[in-house]
């Protein structure tokens, strides 16, 4: 049996992460998989080509990687040029943001590409944890948010007692107690700030307080949905929650927001009116920032702006990229776990009766097969579902 060839490209658009690090390459080659790496793919993450070669990869041109790989691992979804280059039978794995890129998904389906999106992973399944790229990258982003906040804030974060006097500690509010929020809480706490966490899920209180932070009491609460995210609030509840939060935020020096839900517009947590009430010199780090909007009004992803009232707003939706070495190492483990599941014995096997496969595989054998994507694209449900479909077998699972 011919070994499956896994390809890795150098990311574009300023992205510093890479889909596989040399250690992950070693894991794949020990599993009798071949790995092709584009020249310079890991440079921005501090992984030179020589390290990949020592791990057993072949370093080659971008054209050669795309031509010869069976599975292509990426960090971000493909642009138009890469989409048009992929061929039938290839598998694409990455953070593809499929619900916001329906046209690209349609093109990949038409081309016969099998696409696998980390965002659709059922994160509440224990056996899916090794594949959970959203959590691994959120952890990196939360840590980095604390560091960026410390850099942007014009005062000490901790209390400092010096011969020149005592500096009071900064007061930090972290909104959202998911993976990113808890990491931001833990890191700002280690930096010496006085930290408070806020989340509409009551179950988050114990997690926040276990890190030594205070938990902001609120009157509006909600439960987590099956996907692990908070359920949507009613318009009345949302209005009450925002008014309550806005009143509390005026006493904080640093605000870190983390409400980013794949495929949905991020909720506004810091309004224009709230920004206007914050003290001059305050800092807002918006981890929910994207081209779909942000948690902080006026935040622009990847940019730092200052309001008329002197509040620094930092759009930081891809902040994990600023921690490229560690973030890439964690992401690579997620990629290896997915490959191990979908390519178990040297060939691609999509088992549509497996709840993980059924969730993360978006397109296969010329069709969009993921129910959520088919609904978003206004397509009817799949007419036939197979138990197992290998890359070399005739198509028995087609969505008409």
Secondary structure, DSSP 8 states (H G I E B T S, - for coil): ----EEEE----TT----S--HHHHHHHHHTT-EEEEETTTTGGGT--HHHHHHTT-EEE-HHHHHHH-SEEEEEE---HHHHHH--TT-EEEEE--GGG-HHHHHHHHHTT-EEEEGGG--TTSGGGGGG-HHHHHHHHHHHHHHHHHHHHSSS-SS-EEETTEEE---EEEEE--SHHHHHHHHHHHHTT-EEEEE-SBTTHHHHHHHTT-EE---S--B-B-TTSSB----HHHHHHHHHHHHHHHTT-SEEEE----TTS-----B-HHHHHHS-TT-EEEETT-BTTB-SBTT--BT-EEE-TTS-EEEE-TTGGGGGHHHHHHHHHHHHHHHHHHHSTTSS-EE-TTSHHHHHHEEEETTEE--HHHHHHTT----S---S-EETTS-------
